[in-house]
Amino acid sequence: MAATDDFDPEYDPEPHRILLPSLSDSPTVHSACCLALSTPLLAHLASLFPPAPRLILSIGSGYGLLEALLLAPPYRFNIIGVEVQPSSNTHLPRTHHRVVAGSRFLEPLAAEAEAWMFVYPRRVGLVEEYLHEYGARKLRVVVWVGPTADWEDYKGVFGGWEVNVQGADKVGGRAWEIVAVARKDTMASEQSVA
Ligand SMILES: C[S@@+](CC[C@H](N)C(=O)[O-])C[C@H]1O[C@@H](n2cnc3c(N)ncnc32)[C@H](O)[C@@H]1O
């Protein structure tokens, strides 16, 4: 008989079993992600990130579907999703999910991550604040994905970075979305530490 005194509601002995959808070659909308997903788009995003155990932080991960797909085989990235409390997360296991107290709060783990991902962020200031606070640590690449119309507001944040912007339709997404990849300009950063 179980000893009732030992009951701990926070204790979760089983790994989170989450069913992930199968993706196809064409971008498909899933209720748990703003971005239409496809196998080629996942493969493209995967090509941008450092392999595990190097850390990727997805800031504003929502339901965590995209992040859970990147965490699962075949990719197995070390990706952690950050959401505002109370989190809408339904796909990421606890070990790969962090919460912040409000939309103005930042997750300090950003200092340890080599890559950040922002998918459909709501506020330019959030990207700016993260870059200001933690952008000079281990960060090498920021992947921004969202509507083409929004990118105009965000692109100025990456002054001094090497930025590559592609229509998502070129890499397996929808025509009105953009995948922007900002890398630290290695020459500039080497000079600044010299
Ligand atoms: C438009 S939703 C996109 C969610 C998800 N990336 C997707 O594509 O489905 C933006 C998300 O950013 C989250 N968010 C806003 N401020 C945040 C913050 N400071 N830290 C983490 N997440 C934040 C919101 O709670 C919201 O879930």
The ligand as an ORCA input file, in Angstrom:
! r2SCAN-3c Opt
* xyz 0 1
  C       2.438     34.820    -31.294
  S       2.909     33.712    -30.023
  C       3.962     32.564    -30.918
  C       4.089     31.267    -30.218
  C       4.900     30.204    -30.963
  N       6.241     30.643    -31.211
  C       4.239     29.788    -32.252
  O       4.782     30.062    -33.317
  O       3.171     29.173    -32.199
  C       4.112     34.662    -29.093
  C       4.440     33.994    -27.774
  O       5.454     34.727    -27.103
  C       5.219     34.607    -25.729
  N       5.983     35.631    -25.003
  C       5.733     36.942    -24.904
  N       6.636     37.533    -24.097
  C       7.501     36.557    -23.704
  C       8.633     36.516    -22.871
  N       9.114     37.613    -22.269
  N       9.267     35.343    -22.686
  C       8.802     34.217    -23.277
  N       7.730     34.181    -24.077
  C       7.078     35.333    -24.289
  C       3.710     34.754    -25.620
  O       3.219     34.254    -24.399
  C       3.246     33.945    -26.822
  O       2.983     32.601    -26.490
*
